[in-house]
Amino acid sequence: MATDLGIPVLPVHDGVIIPVSAKPTVELMLARSFQYVLKGTGDVRSVRMDWSVKGKEKDTEVVVLEDD
């Protein structure tokens, strides 16, 4: 999905390296993918993500998902 939008993504272990400007888009992609993979295993309404930007303090965000 990201490649189709021209967003470079480098997966590293359990994270990804992306341009800071792509964070909102990639955040939604990751949350929706998480929801899709776990569909039927429970009620997934939100996803917690930890973001790190070089030289800045780590940021934790919770993405609330709408029903499809």
Backbone bond lengths (Angstrom), bond angles and torsions (degrees), N, CA, C in turn:
res aa  C-N    CA-C-N  psi(-1)  N-CA   C-N-CA  omega(-1)  CA-C   N-CA-C  phi
1 M - - - 1.451 - - 1.531 111.19 -
2 A 1.329 116.29 -46.61 1.457 119.45 -177.65 1.530 111.14 -63.53
3 T 1.328 115.90 -40.89 1.466 119.95 179.60 1.523 110.94 -61.01
4 D 1.323 116.83 -39.49 1.467 120.89 178.50 1.529 111.55 -61.24
5 L 1.343 115.96 -28.29 1.468 120.72 179.32 1.522 112.66 -94.20
6 G 1.347 116.61 3.37 1.459 120.43 178.97 1.530 113.28 77.39
7 I 1.331 117.33 23.40 1.464 121.47 179.76 1.527 108.46 -100.45
8 P 1.334 117.54 116.20 1.470 119.29 176.79 1.525 110.10 -72.71
9 V 1.338 116.07 134.06 1.466 121.78 -179.63 1.526 108.21 -134.10
10 L 1.327 115.64 128.77 1.455 121.38 176.83 1.529 108.11 -117.56
11 P 1.360 117.88 107.11 1.463 119.42 178.23 1.527 110.50 -74.55
12 V 1.336 116.37 134.73 1.459 122.45 178.13 1.527 107.42 -136.75
13 H 1.333 116.74 111.97 1.468 123.21 -178.64 1.525 110.29 51.93
14 D 1.324 118.46 -112.20 1.464 120.36 -178.36 1.527 111.76 -106.61
15 G 1.318 116.51 26.44 1.459 120.81 -179.65 1.515 111.70 -141.89
16 V 1.308 115.86 -177.84 1.466 121.76 177.12 1.526 109.03 -137.06
17 I 1.302 115.05 149.78 1.466 121.78 172.39 1.520 106.72 -106.74
18 I 1.337 115.39 123.39 1.466 121.50 -177.50 1.522 109.15 -139.72
19 P 1.337 117.58 163.78 1.466 119.50 171.81 1.531 109.29 -66.11
20 V 1.324 117.26 141.35 1.464 121.25 179.60 1.530 110.79 -55.47
21 S 1.304 116.99 -36.29 1.471 120.54 -178.19 1.533 112.85 -64.70
22 A 1.333 117.42 -19.99 1.466 121.47 -178.39 1.525 112.70 -92.20
23 K 1.323 117.69 -0.24 1.465 121.03 -174.45 1.534 113.58 -53.90
24 P 1.335 121.02 -50.32 1.474 119.22 -178.30 1.531 113.09 -59.40
25 T 1.312 116.96 -39.42 1.461 121.22 -179.16 1.522 111.11 -69.62
26 V 1.327 116.28 -47.12 1.464 120.66 -179.19 1.531 110.37 -67.03
27 E 1.301 117.10 -36.30 1.466 121.88 176.91 1.534 110.30 -57.34
28 L 1.310 117.08 -47.59 1.460 121.43 178.87 1.530 111.21 -65.96
29 M 1.336 117.40 -41.27 1.466 120.84 178.30 1.528 111.20 -60.22
30 L 1.329 116.61 -45.46 1.462 120.59 -179.53 1.522 111.37 -64.58
31 A 1.318 116.61 -43.24 1.464 120.59 -179.55 1.525 111.07 -64.50
32 R 1.315 117.26 -44.26 1.470 121.13 179.60 1.535 110.82 -66.22
33 S 1.326 117.22 -39.13 1.467 120.59 177.90 1.519 110.62 -64.00
34 F 1.332 116.64 -42.59 1.453 122.47 177.17 1.531 109.90 -59.04
35 Q 1.318 116.21 -45.84 1.462 121.70 179.98 1.537 110.44 -63.21
36 Y 1.324 117.09 -42.49 1.460 121.66 -178.77 1.529 111.24 -63.98
37 V 1.331 116.44 -46.21 1.464 121.04 -177.71 1.525 111.00 -64.41
38 L 1.320 116.98 -37.85 1.463 120.52 -177.41 1.525 114.13 -92.73
39 K 1.314 116.98 7.14 1.468 120.93 -179.37 1.531 110.14 -55.76
40 G 1.303 116.19 131.93 1.453 120.73 179.74 1.519 114.37 88.26
41 T 1.341 118.03 -7.60 1.463 119.96 -179.44 1.522 111.59 -97.90
42 G 1.305 117.08 -3.45 1.458 120.78 -178.95 1.509 109.84 158.36
43 D 1.278 115.54 -175.11 1.455 121.93 -177.38 1.530 109.67 -95.44
44 V 1.337 117.03 93.34 1.464 121.89 -179.08 1.526 108.27 -91.52
45 R 1.313 117.22 107.24 1.468 122.15 -177.91 1.525 112.97 -110.00
46 S 1.334 116.32 -18.92 1.468 118.67 -179.71 1.525 109.68 -152.56
47 V 1.331 114.83 158.18 1.456 122.26 179.93 1.522 107.70 -132.76
48 R 1.324 116.68 130.42 1.461 121.37 177.13 1.523 108.61 -93.35
49 M 1.328 116.61 132.23 1.457 122.15 179.69 1.515 109.52 -129.74
50 D 1.342 115.16 136.95 1.458 121.33 174.25 1.520 108.09 -103.67
51 W 1.335 115.64 127.86 1.458 121.52 -178.53 1.518 109.39 -117.39
52 S 1.314 116.29 138.26 1.457 121.80 175.94 1.524 109.11 -125.10
53 V 1.317 115.34 135.07 1.455 121.68 174.39 1.516 105.57 -123.61
54 K 1.331 116.48 129.91 1.463 121.15 -177.24 1.526 110.47 -51.63
55 G 1.331 115.11 127.84 1.453 120.52 177.50 1.523 114.42 85.71
56 K 1.335 117.60 1.17 1.460 121.16 -179.76 1.523 110.04 -125.66
57 E 1.323 115.87 161.48 1.454 121.14 178.17 1.526 110.27 -70.53
58 K 1.348 115.98 146.57 1.464 121.16 179.00 1.523 110.25 -61.31
59 D 1.329 115.97 141.42 1.458 122.88 -176.80 1.526 108.92 -119.98
60 T 1.316 117.02 130.54 1.458 121.47 176.38 1.521 108.74 -109.96
61 E 1.330 115.46 130.71 1.459 120.57 178.90 1.513 110.00 -129.09
62 V 1.309 116.76 148.59 1.454 122.46 174.35 1.519 107.15 -113.09
63 V 1.326 116.19 122.65 1.460 122.01 179.28 1.526 107.13 -99.10
64 V 1.327 115.87 117.58 1.469 121.79 178.67 1.516 107.95 -88.33
65 L 1.321 115.58 128.33 1.465 120.99 -176.00 1.520 110.97 -100.27
66 E 1.308 115.29 139.96 1.471 122.05 175.53 1.519 107.54 -87.75
67 D 1.318 116.53 158.13 1.460 120.26 174.02 1.518 109.16 -67.37
68 D 1.349 115.91 150.25 1.479 119.79 179.82 1.500 111.80 -65.38
